[in-house]
Structures are given as structure tokens and as C-alpha cells.
């Protein structure tokens, strides 16, 4: 009798775990879905476009190099079309060793405060391109 209860309990635990994991996987794939149709949202293709007409809080994805560290969390980034300062914290570096020759992709937002003459990128994620 105990053998049947153990087998039944084990089956219940396994099926519950399977349902929970499959539900998490479904929600994770939905979280990475992306709309690719027409949009009125401002999009930048490179640093030169940002410098020409910076719009605060616009999301950006850029590929290029971090060429210099300016302060504790401020760096100079370029994609070949121009330089822009980028605020990157230790969390975004995630222990990766990066130098001025390492090609990276950054995701973040434009921070533009014209009164303080402060234009930079707030980087939310950084990955090394191989």
C-alpha cells in the first residue's frame, strides 16, 4: 500500500513540476516577443542620428566600441559615426573583460537634458559580440 502511495505522490509531484516549468517557459518566450510592424516611435540607427536630434527616453540598440572610461560609470562609446558618452554600471558589464578593441552591442535609452547640457546613453544591457 505504501508503494502505491509513494508512486502516486511521485507522479503528482512530477506532473506539477512539469506544468510549472512549461508555464515558465511559455511566459519567458512571450516576454521576448517583439513587434516589428509600422511604428511612430523614434528609432536611431547610429550615434550620428542621436547627436543630430536627441530625443529623451528613446530606446536604442547600437553596435560599436567603448573607447575610454571617463568616470566611475561613464564611458565613451562610438559606432564609427561619432562618439557619445554612455553610463554603464558594473551590473551591465557582468564581469566581462572589455577593452577599446572589443566590439559590443548596447541596449539602453537616450538621456537628454538640454538645460544641463547633459546628453548620454543610459545602458541597460551590454553584450560582447564575437
N, C-alpha and C positions, 0 to 999 in steps of 0.2 A: 504494500500500500504506500509506503514512504517513497519507493522508487517511482511510482506513478506521479506522486505529488511533486517530487523533485523535477521530473521530466516536464510536467505541465508548467511548473513555475519557471523553469529554464526557458521553455518555449515562449511564455508570456513576456519574460524579460527581453529575450532576443527580438521578438516581433516589435515590442515597444521601442527598443533601441533603434531598430531598423527604420521604423516610422519617423522617429525624431531626427535621425541622421538624414534621411531622404528629404524631410521637410526643410532642414537647414540648407541642404544643397540646392533645393529649388529656390529658396529665398535668396541665396547667395548669387545664383545666376541671374535672377531678376534684378538684383541690386547693380549688376554690371551692364544692364541693358542700356542702350544709348539711342536717342532719337537722332536720325540722320536726314530728315526731310527739310523743307524750307524753314527759314528762321529770320526773325528780325533782330536777333541778338547780335551785337557787335562781335566780330571774330577777327583776331590778328593772326597773320601768317608768319611774322618775323618781328624782330626788335625795332627795325626802322619804322614799321607801321605804328607801333606803340609810341615811339618817340614823337612821331609826326602829329598824332591825335590821341593822347592818352585819355581813356575813359575809366574812371574809378570803378573798382569791383568787377571788371571784366575778366572772365576766366581765360587763361592762356595755357597752351601746351607748346613748348619750344625745345628744339634740339640745338646743342652747342657746347661751349666750354666755360667753366668757371676759371677765370684768368688770374684772379687776385683776391685775397682776403683783405677787407677794408677795416672791419671792426670785429668784435666777438661773433656776431651773427650776420654781418653784412658782407657780401661778396660782389665782385664784378663779374657779370655774365655776358657772353657775346655769342651770337649765332652767325657771325660773319657779316651781318648788315649793320651792326652798331653795338656799342656797349650799353648795358643798363645795370643798375645795382639790384641785387636780389637778397632778400632777407631769408636765410636758411638756418634753421636750428639743428642741434645735434640729432634730434629725433628723425629729421628728414635725411640726414646723412646715414643713419642706421649702421654706423660702424664701418661704412665703406671708405676705402682709402682713395682719394681723388686728387689729382694734380691738374696743372693747367693744360695738359695734353689729353686728359681723359674726356671723352665725349659723353655727355649726359643728356637726359631728357628731363625737363622740369614741368610740373603742373602747379598752377597757382592762380593768383589774382593780381591785377594791376592795382597798386596803391598810388593814388594821385591826389596830393594836397597842394593846389596851386598857391595858396596863401603862404605856406611854409616852404614853398619850392622843394617839395619832397615827392619825388617820383621813384618808385621801386616796385619790384615784384615781391609779393608775399608767397613764398614757395611752400606748398602743402605736401608735395611728394617729389622725390628725386630718384632717378634710376640710372645706372651706368649702362651705356649702350655698348654692345660687344660687336 
